Amino acid sequence: MAAPTASKNGSSLDALDEAILGTDSTIVYNASKSPATARWQFSPWSAVLTYIQTALASLAQQFASIEIGHATDTTLSRVSAGVVAVEGKTVGLLSVANVWTAQQNFGAAAITSTAASIAWDVATAQVAKHTATENTTLANPTNMVDGGHYEFRWKQHASAVKTLAFGNAYAWSGGVAPTVTTTVNAVDIFTFVCDGALMHGAIRPDSKVPA
């Protein structure tokens, strides 16, 4: 798209202006302002905007992929509208259905007991584990969300059995909190479904291989 010829203070653009602005720009220098406030003005704006939009659209169409780092490092490429790939692997989108071809997991985060209380931030430890060191309470979790699924794995002390109580944000079948297994090194697994206010839990006690 061609644009009207530019002028600067009523004269043609010099070589530097042309190199920066191009010879077919719609840009005029306002010489009526004082040197401190002199500035480039664009006229008419509609022509300038159309010209820039057309130029950017043309530029965008020239790049099918982008190299990050050296040519053999990382390549970002377009798969389809709104979908990109990294090194040929399509990037999953959170707002659409995805089919995963490799294992996905949260990673179990170890959380500790301090002053007989276990703090559990489910935003950073959606799956958490704890090896008993003292009689303690699993405190109400922070950052739980409605629809969230969470897991807590408790391993009993290796020589002196410990107890575990729960904060009042945990709900259980029949309103009765479970008791952890009282065998050394026993593993109990708790799973929770959150409604935004409560963690509705179930226990798989004393998980171990058959004798």
Buried (B, 14 or more C-beta within 10 A) or exposed (E): EEBBEBBBEEEEBEEEBBEEBBEEBBBBBEEEEEEEEEEEEBEEEEBBEBBBEEEEEEEEEEEEEEEEEEEEEEBBBEEEEEEBBEEEEEEEEEEEEEEEEEEEEEEBBEBEBEEEBBBBBBEEBBBBBBBBEBBBBBBBBEEBEEEBEBBBBBBBBEEEBBBBBBBEBBBBEEEEBBEBBEEBBBBBBBBBBBEEEBBEBEBEBBEEEEE
